[in-house]
Amino acid sequence: MAARLLANLIVMGSGIMARAFVQAYRQALANASKNGVAQEAVNNIRRGSKMMTEAEARQILGVTENSSWEEILKRYDNLFERNAKNGSFYLQSKVHRAKECLETVHGAKTEG
């Protein structure tokens, strides 16, 4: 008898908790849409995923528009190795992203 009563209490309690959770989630979504928090989060994600511009990539690697691909690679290797030894991972990743950006630009120029 006690086990049956305990089981009923657990089932009823979990049902109440589930309904409360769903109601709280709906209220949180409503509040987020009123305040514009959801839209701001989406905009931040979009902004963060944008690729580096060609001008920024050239500035990071220290090359000009007239630089040859070999010169870009030499500059990349130099900066990448220097940051691998005693630099930061952040700077190393920026150098790598800059090279990737210029690779796409260089590939588009050679194809077209």
Phi and psi in radians as a Rosetta constraint file:
Dihedral C 1 N 2 CA 2 C 2 CIRCULARHARMONIC -1.174 0.35
Dihedral N 2 CA 2 C 2 N 3 CIRCULARHARMONIC -0.647 0.35
Dihedral C 2 N 3 CA 3 C 3 CIRCULARHARMONIC -1.138 0.35
Dihedral N 3 CA 3 C 3 N 4 CIRCULARHARMONIC -0.673 0.35
Dihedral C 3 N 4 CA 4 C 4 CIRCULARHARMONIC -1.153 0.35
Dihedral N 4 CA 4 C 4 N 5 CIRCULARHARMONIC -0.718 0.35
Dihedral C 4 N 5 CA 5 C 5 CIRCULARHARMONIC -1.140 0.35
Dihedral N 5 CA 5 C 5 N 6 CIRCULARHARMONIC -0.741 0.35
Dihedral C 5 N 6 CA 6 C 6 CIRCULARHARMONIC -1.108 0.35
Dihedral N 6 CA 6 C 6 N 7 CIRCULARHARMONIC -0.728 0.35
Dihedral C 6 N 7 CA 7 C 7 CIRCULARHARMONIC -1.110 0.35
Dihedral N 7 CA 7 C 7 N 8 CIRCULARHARMONIC -0.739 0.35
Dihedral C 7 N 8 CA 8 C 8 CIRCULARHARMONIC -1.093 0.35
Dihedral N 8 CA 8 C 8 N 9 CIRCULARHARMONIC -0.709 0.35
Dihedral C 8 N 9 CA 9 C 9 CIRCULARHARMONIC -1.118 0.35
Dihedral N 9 CA 9 C 9 N 10 CIRCULARHARMONIC -0.720 0.35
Dihedral C 9 N 10 CA 10 C 10 CIRCULARHARMONIC -1.142 0.35
Dihedral N 10 CA 10 C 10 N 11 CIRCULARHARMONIC -0.772 0.35
Dihedral C 10 N 11 CA 11 C 11 CIRCULARHARMONIC -1.119 0.35
Dihedral N 11 CA 11 C 11 N 12 CIRCULARHARMONIC -0.811 0.35
Dihedral C 11 N 12 CA 12 C 12 CIRCULARHARMONIC -1.127 0.35
Dihedral N 12 CA 12 C 12 N 13 CIRCULARHARMONIC -0.724 0.35
Dihedral C 12 N 13 CA 13 C 13 CIRCULARHARMONIC -1.134 0.35
Dihedral N 13 CA 13 C 13 N 14 CIRCULARHARMONIC -0.722 0.35
Dihedral C 13 N 14 CA 14 C 14 CIRCULARHARMONIC -1.191 0.35
Dihedral N 14 CA 14 C 14 N 15 CIRCULARHARMONIC -0.602 0.35
Dihedral C 14 N 15 CA 15 C 15 CIRCULARHARMONIC -1.117 0.35
Dihedral N 15 CA 15 C 15 N 16 CIRCULARHARMONIC -0.746 0.35
Dihedral C 15 N 16 CA 16 C 16 CIRCULARHARMONIC -1.127 0.35
Dihedral N 16 CA 16 C 16 N 17 CIRCULARHARMONIC -0.748 0.35
Dihedral C 16 N 17 CA 17 C 17 CIRCULARHARMONIC -1.129 0.35
Dihedral N 17 CA 17 C 17 N 18 CIRCULARHARMONIC -0.689 0.35
Dihedral C 17 N 18 CA 18 C 18 CIRCULARHARMONIC -1.123 0.35
Dihedral N 18 CA 18 C 18 N 19 CIRCULARHARMONIC -0.772 0.35
Dihedral C 18 N 19 CA 19 C 19 CIRCULARHARMONIC -1.116 0.35
Dihedral N 19 CA 19 C 19 N 20 CIRCULARHARMONIC -0.700 0.35
Dihedral C 19 N 20 CA 20 C 20 CIRCULARHARMONIC -1.134 0.35
Dihedral N 20 CA 20 C 20 N 21 CIRCULARHARMONIC -0.698 0.35
Dihedral C 20 N 21 CA 21 C 21 CIRCULARHARMONIC -1.117 0.35
Dihedral N 21 CA 21 C 21 N 22 CIRCULARHARMONIC -0.785 0.35
Dihedral C 21 N 22 CA 22 C 22 CIRCULARHARMONIC -1.097 0.35
Dihedral N 22 CA 22 C 22 N 23 CIRCULARHARMONIC -0.746 0.35
Dihedral C 22 N 23 CA 23 C 23 CIRCULARHARMONIC -1.124 0.35
Dihedral N 23 CA 23 C 23 N 24 CIRCULARHARMONIC -0.723 0.35
Dihedral C 23 N 24 CA 24 C 24 CIRCULARHARMONIC -1.151 0.35
Dihedral N 24 CA 24 C 24 N 25 CIRCULARHARMONIC -0.660 0.35
Dihedral C 24 N 25 CA 25 C 25 CIRCULARHARMONIC -1.144 0.35
Dihedral N 25 CA 25 C 25 N 26 CIRCULARHARMONIC -0.755 0.35
Dihedral C 25 N 26 CA 26 C 26 CIRCULARHARMONIC -1.091 0.35
Dihedral N 26 CA 26 C 26 N 27 CIRCULARHARMONIC -0.702 0.35
Dihedral C 26 N 27 CA 27 C 27 CIRCULARHARMONIC -1.168 0.35
Dihedral N 27 CA 27 C 27 N 28 CIRCULARHARMONIC -0.671 0.35
Dihedral C 27 N 28 CA 28 C 28 CIRCULARHARMONIC -1.125 0.35
Dihedral N 28 CA 28 C 28 N 29 CIRCULARHARMONIC -0.713 0.35
Dihedral C 28 N 29 CA 29 C 29 CIRCULARHARMONIC -1.115 0.35
Dihedral N 29 CA 29 C 29 N 30 CIRCULARHARMONIC -0.720 0.35
Dihedral C 29 N 30 CA 30 C 30 CIRCULARHARMONIC -1.117 0.35
Dihedral N 30 CA 30 C 30 N 31 CIRCULARHARMONIC -0.745 0.35
Dihedral C 30 N 31 CA 31 C 31 CIRCULARHARMONIC -1.144 0.35
Dihedral N 31 CA 31 C 31 N 32 CIRCULARHARMONIC -0.689 0.35
Dihedral C 31 N 32 CA 32 C 32 CIRCULARHARMONIC -1.139 0.35
Dihedral N 32 CA 32 C 32 N 33 CIRCULARHARMONIC -0.700 0.35
Dihedral C 32 N 33 CA 33 C 33 CIRCULARHARMONIC -1.258 0.35
Dihedral N 33 CA 33 C 33 N 34 CIRCULARHARMONIC -0.553 0.35
Dihedral C 33 N 34 CA 34 C 34 CIRCULARHARMONIC -1.174 0.35
Dihedral N 34 CA 34 C 34 N 35 CIRCULARHARMONIC -0.733 0.35
Dihedral C 34 N 35 CA 35 C 35 CIRCULARHARMONIC -1.460 0.35
Dihedral N 35 CA 35 C 35 N 36 CIRCULARHARMONIC -0.221 0.35
Dihedral C 35 N 36 CA 36 C 36 CIRCULARHARMONIC 1.409 0.35
Dihedral N 36 CA 36 C 36 N 37 CIRCULARHARMONIC 0.221 0.35
Dihedral C 36 N 37 CA 37 C 37 CIRCULARHARMONIC -1.130 0.35
Dihedral N 37 CA 37 C 37 N 38 CIRCULARHARMONIC -0.719 0.35
Dihedral C 37 N 38 CA 38 C 38 CIRCULARHARMONIC -1.113 0.35
Dihedral N 38 CA 38 C 38 N 39 CIRCULARHARMONIC -0.753 0.35
Dihedral C 38 N 39 CA 39 C 39 CIRCULARHARMONIC -1.145 0.35
Dihedral N 39 CA 39 C 39 N 40 CIRCULARHARMONIC -0.680 0.35
Dihedral C 39 N 40 CA 40 C 40 CIRCULARHARMONIC -1.125 0.35
Dihedral N 40 CA 40 C 40 N 41 CIRCULARHARMONIC -0.695 0.35
Dihedral C 40 N 41 CA 41 C 41 CIRCULARHARMONIC -1.111 0.35
Dihedral N 41 CA 41 C 41 N 42 CIRCULARHARMONIC -0.732 0.35
Dihedral C 41 N 42 CA 42 C 42 CIRCULARHARMONIC -1.109 0.35
Dihedral N 42 CA 42 C 42 N 43 CIRCULARHARMONIC -0.740 0.35
Dihedral C 42 N 43 CA 43 C 43 CIRCULARHARMONIC -1.110 0.35
Dihedral N 43 CA 43 C 43 N 44 CIRCULARHARMONIC -0.675 0.35
Dihedral C 43 N 44 CA 44 C 44 CIRCULARHARMONIC -1.142 0.35
Dihedral N 44 CA 44 C 44 N 45 CIRCULARHARMONIC -0.664 0.35
Dihedral C 44 N 45 CA 45 C 45 CIRCULARHARMONIC -1.149 0.35
Dihedral N 45 CA 45 C 45 N 46 CIRCULARHARMONIC -0.763 0.35
Dihedral C 45 N 46 CA 46 C 46 CIRCULARHARMONIC -1.096 0.35
Dihedral N 46 CA 46 C 46 N 47 CIRCULARHARMONIC -0.752 0.35
Dihedral C 46 N 47 CA 47 C 47 CIRCULARHARMONIC -1.113 0.35
Dihedral N 47 CA 47 C 47 N 48 CIRCULARHARMONIC -0.689 0.35
Dihedral C 47 N 48 CA 48 C 48 CIRCULARHARMONIC -1.228 0.35
Dihedral N 48 CA 48 C 48 N 49 CIRCULARHARMONIC -0.429 0.35
Dihedral C 48 N 49 CA 49 C 49 CIRCULARHARMONIC -1.642 0.35
Dihedral N 49 CA 49 C 49 N 50 CIRCULARHARMONIC 0.049 0.35
Dihedral C 49 N 50 CA 50 C 50 CIRCULARHARMONIC -1.208 0.35
Dihedral N 50 CA 50 C 50 N 51 CIRCULARHARMONIC 2.534 0.35
Dihedral C 50 N 51 CA 51 C 51 CIRCULARHARMONIC -1.366 0.35
Dihedral N 51 CA 51 C 51 N 52 CIRCULARHARMONIC 2.710 0.35
Dihedral C 51 N 52 CA 52 C 52 CIRCULARHARMONIC -1.132 0.35
Dihedral N 52 CA 52 C 52 N 53 CIRCULARHARMONIC 2.492 0.35
Dihedral C 52 N 53 CA 53 C 53 CIRCULARHARMONIC -1.363 0.35
Dihedral N 53 CA 53 C 53 N 54 CIRCULARHARMONIC 2.795 0.35
Dihedral C 53 N 54 CA 54 C 54 CIRCULARHARMONIC -1.120 0.35
Dihedral N 54 CA 54 C 54 N 55 CIRCULARHARMONIC -0.697 0.35
Dihedral C 54 N 55 CA 55 C 55 CIRCULARHARMONIC -1.118 0.35
Dihedral N 55 CA 55 C 55 N 56 CIRCULARHARMONIC -0.714 0.35
Dihedral C 55 N 56 CA 56 C 56 CIRCULARHARMONIC -1.144 0.35
Dihedral N 56 CA 56 C 56 N 57 CIRCULARHARMONIC -0.702 0.35
Dihedral C 56 N 57 CA 57 C 57 CIRCULARHARMONIC -1.110 0.35
Dihedral N 57 CA 57 C 57 N 58 CIRCULARHARMONIC -0.756 0.35
Dihedral C 57 N 58 CA 58 C 58 CIRCULARHARMONIC -1.133 0.35
Dihedral N 58 CA 58 C 58 N 59 CIRCULARHARMONIC -0.647 0.35
Dihedral C 58 N 59 CA 59 C 59 CIRCULARHARMONIC -1.168 0.35
Dihedral N 59 CA 59 C 59 N 60 CIRCULARHARMONIC -0.707 0.35
Dihedral C 59 N 60 CA 60 C 60 CIRCULARHARMONIC -1.116 0.35
Dihedral N 60 CA 60 C 60 N 61 CIRCULARHARMONIC -0.782 0.35
Dihedral C 60 N 61 CA 61 C 61 CIRCULARHARMONIC -1.425 0.35
Dihedral N 61 CA 61 C 61 N 62 CIRCULARHARMONIC -0.233 0.35
Dihedral C 61 N 62 CA 62 C 62 CIRCULARHARMONIC 1.280 0.35
Dihedral N 62 CA 62 C 62 N 63 CIRCULARHARMONIC 0.653 0.35
Dihedral C 62 N 63 CA 63 C 63 CIRCULARHARMONIC -2.089 0.35
Dihedral N 63 CA 63 C 63 N 64 CIRCULARHARMONIC 2.834 0.35
Dihedral C 63 N 64 CA 64 C 64 CIRCULARHARMONIC -1.822 0.35
Dihedral N 64 CA 64 C 64 N 65 CIRCULARHARMONIC 3.093 0.35
Dihedral C 64 N 65 CA 65 C 65 CIRCULARHARMONIC -1.169 0.35
Dihedral N 65 CA 65 C 65 N 66 CIRCULARHARMONIC -0.432 0.35
Dihedral C 65 N 66 CA 66 C 66 CIRCULARHARMONIC -1.554 0.35
Dihedral N 66 CA 66 C 66 N 67 CIRCULARHARMONIC -0.014 0.35
Dihedral C 66 N 67 CA 67 C 67 CIRCULARHARMONIC -1.200 0.35
Dihedral N 67 CA 67 C 67 N 68 CIRCULARHARMONIC 2.490 0.35
Dihedral C 67 N 68 CA 68 C 68 CIRCULARHARMONIC -1.373 0.35
Dihedral N 68 CA 68 C 68 N 69 CIRCULARHARMONIC 2.866 0.35
Dihedral C 68 N 69 CA 69 C 69 CIRCULARHARMONIC -1.136 0.35
Dihedral N 69 CA 69 C 69 N 70 CIRCULARHARMONIC -0.611 0.35
Dihedral C 69 N 70 CA 70 C 70 CIRCULARHARMONIC -1.131 0.35
Dihedral N 70 CA 70 C 70 N 71 CIRCULARHARMONIC -0.672 0.35
Dihedral C 70 N 71 CA 71 C 71 CIRCULARHARMONIC -1.156 0.35
Dihedral N 71 CA 71 C 71 N 72 CIRCULARHARMONIC -0.689 0.35
Dihedral C 71 N 72 CA 72 C 72 CIRCULARHARMONIC -1.107 0.35
Dihedral N 72 CA 72 C 72 N 73 CIRCULARHARMONIC -0.779 0.35
Dihedral C 72 N 73 CA 73 C 73 CIRCULARHARMONIC -1.127 0.35
Dihedral N 73 CA 73 C 73 N 74 CIRCULARHARMONIC -0.688 0.35
Dihedral C 73 N 74 CA 74 C 74 CIRCULARHARMONIC -1.114 0.35
Dihedral N 74 CA 74 C 74 N 75 CIRCULARHARMONIC -0.751 0.35
Dihedral C 74 N 75 CA 75 C 75 CIRCULARHARMONIC -1.137 0.35
Dihedral N 75 CA 75 C 75 N 76 CIRCULARHARMONIC -0.724 0.35
Dihedral C 75 N 76 CA 76 C 76 CIRCULARHARMONIC -1.070 0.35
Dihedral N 76 CA 76 C 76 N 77 CIRCULARHARMONIC -0.874 0.35
Dihedral C 76 N 77 CA 77 C 77 CIRCULARHARMONIC -1.016 0.35
Dihedral N 77 CA 77 C 77 N 78 CIRCULARHARMONIC -0.743 0.35
Dihedral C 77 N 78 CA 78 C 78 CIRCULARHARMONIC -1.084 0.35
Dihedral N 78 CA 78 C 78 N 79 CIRCULARHARMONIC -0.893 0.35
Dihedral C 78 N 79 CA 79 C 79 CIRCULARHARMONIC -1.181 0.35
Dihedral N 79 CA 79 C 79 N 80 CIRCULARHARMONIC -0.668 0.35
Dihedral C 79 N 80 CA 80 C 80 CIRCULARHARMONIC -1.137 0.35
Dihedral N 80 CA 80 C 80 N 81 CIRCULARHARMONIC -0.803 0.35
Dihedral C 80 N 81 CA 81 C 81 CIRCULARHARMONIC -1.174 0.35
Dihedral N 81 CA 81 C 81 N 82 CIRCULARHARMONIC -0.681 0.35
Dihedral C 81 N 82 CA 82 C 82 CIRCULARHARMONIC -1.091 0.35
Dihedral N 82 CA 82 C 82 N 83 CIRCULARHARMONIC -0.711 0.35
Dihedral C 82 N 83 CA 83 C 83 CIRCULARHARMONIC -1.347 0.35
Dihedral N 83 CA 83 C 83 N 84 CIRCULARHARMONIC -0.401 0.35
Dihedral C 83 N 84 CA 84 C 84 CIRCULARHARMONIC -1.227 0.35
Dihedral N 84 CA 84 C 84 N 85 CIRCULARHARMONIC -0.625 0.35
Dihedral C 84 N 85 CA 85 C 85 CIRCULARHARMONIC -1.338 0.35
Dihedral N 85 CA 85 C 85 N 86 CIRCULARHARMONIC -0.930 0.35
Dihedral C 85 N 86 CA 86 C 86 CIRCULARHARMONIC -2.467 0.35
Dihedral N 86 CA 86 C 86 N 87 CIRCULARHARMONIC 0.406 0.35
Dihedral C 86 N 87 CA 87 C 87 CIRCULARHARMONIC -1.865 0.35
Dihedral N 87 CA 87 C 87 N 88 CIRCULARHARMONIC -2.767 0.35
Dihedral C 87 N 88 CA 88 C 88 CIRCULARHARMONIC -1.915 0.35
Dihedral N 88 CA 88 C 88 N 89 CIRCULARHARMONIC 2.686 0.35
Dihedral C 88 N 89 CA 89 C 89 CIRCULARHARMONIC -1.129 0.35
Dihedral N 89 CA 89 C 89 N 90 CIRCULARHARMONIC -0.594 0.35
Dihedral C 89 N 90 CA 90 C 90 CIRCULARHARMONIC -1.070 0.35
Dihedral N 90 CA 90 C 90 N 91 CIRCULARHARMONIC -0.852 0.35
Dihedral C 90 N 91 CA 91 C 91 CIRCULARHARMONIC -1.135 0.35
Dihedral N 91 CA 91 C 91 N 92 CIRCULARHARMONIC -0.666 0.35
Dihedral C 91 N 92 CA 92 C 92 CIRCULARHARMONIC -1.094 0.35
Dihedral N 92 CA 92 C 92 N 93 CIRCULARHARMONIC -0.713 0.35
Dihedral C 92 N 93 CA 93 C 93 CIRCULARHARMONIC -1.223 0.35
Dihedral N 93 CA 93 C 93 N 94 CIRCULARHARMONIC -0.594 0.35
Dihedral C 93 N 94 CA 94 C 94 CIRCULARHARMONIC -1.119 0.35
Dihedral N 94 CA 94 C 94 N 95 CIRCULARHARMONIC -0.713 0.35
Dihedral C 94 N 95 CA 95 C 95 CIRCULARHARMONIC -1.111 0.35
Dihedral N 95 CA 95 C 95 N 96 CIRCULARHARMONIC -0.742 0.35
Dihedral C 95 N 96 CA 96 C 96 CIRCULARHARMONIC -1.136 0.35
Dihedral N 96 CA 96 C 96 N 97 CIRCULARHARMONIC -0.760 0.35
Dihedral C 96 N 97 CA 97 C 97 CIRCULARHARMONIC -1.116 0.35
Dihedral N 97 CA 97 C 97 N 98 CIRCULARHARMONIC -0.623 0.35
Dihedral C 97 N 98 CA 98 C 98 CIRCULARHARMONIC -1.111 0.35
Dihedral N 98 CA 98 C 98 N 99 CIRCULARHARMONIC -0.738 0.35
Dihedral C 98 N 99 CA 99 C 99 CIRCULARHARMONIC -1.124 0.35
Dihedral N 99 CA 99 C 99 N 100 CIRCULARHARMONIC -0.746 0.35
Dihedral C 99 N 100 CA 100 C 100 CIRCULARHARMONIC -1.043 0.35
Dihedral N 100 CA 100 C 100 N 101 CIRCULARHARMONIC -0.747 0.35
Dihedral C 100 N 101 CA 101 C 101 CIRCULARHARMONIC -1.081 0.35
Dihedral N 101 CA 101 C 101 N 102 CIRCULARHARMONIC -0.798 0.35
Dihedral C 101 N 102 CA 102 C 102 CIRCULARHARMONIC -1.232 0.35
Dihedral N 102 CA 102 C 102 N 103 CIRCULARHARMONIC -0.470 0.35
Dihedral C 102 N 103 CA 103 C 103 CIRCULARHARMONIC -1.096 0.35
Dihedral N 103 CA 103 C 103 N 104 CIRCULARHARMONIC -0.773 0.35
Dihedral C 103 N 104 CA 104 C 104 CIRCULARHARMONIC -1.145 0.35
Dihedral N 104 CA 104 C 104 N 105 CIRCULARHARMONIC -0.680 0.35
Dihedral C 104 N 105 CA 105 C 105 CIRCULARHARMONIC -1.158 0.35
Dihedral N 105 CA 105 C 105 N 106 CIRCULARHARMONIC -0.778 0.35
Dihedral C 105 N 106 CA 106 C 106 CIRCULARHARMONIC -1.148 0.35
Dihedral N 106 CA 106 C 106 N 107 CIRCULARHARMONIC -0.696 0.35
Dihedral C 106 N 107 CA 107 C 107 CIRCULARHARMONIC -1.109 0.35
Dihedral N 107 CA 107 C 107 N 108 CIRCULARHARMONIC -0.684 0.35
Dihedral C 107 N 108 CA 108 C 108 CIRCULARHARMONIC -1.183 0.35
Dihedral N 108 CA 108 C 108 N 109 CIRCULARHARMONIC -0.622 0.35
Dihedral C 108 N 109 CA 109 C 109 CIRCULARHARMONIC -1.222 0.35
Dihedral N 109 CA 109 C 109 N 110 CIRCULARHARMONIC -0.685 0.35
Dihedral C 109 N 110 CA 110 C 110 CIRCULARHARMONIC -1.275 0.35
Dihedral N 110 CA 110 C 110 N 111 CIRCULARHARMONIC -0.544 0.35
Dihedral C 110 N 111 CA 111 C 111 CIRCULARHARMONIC -1.304 0.35
Dihedral N 111 CA 111 C 111 N 112 CIRCULARHARMONIC -0.679 0.35
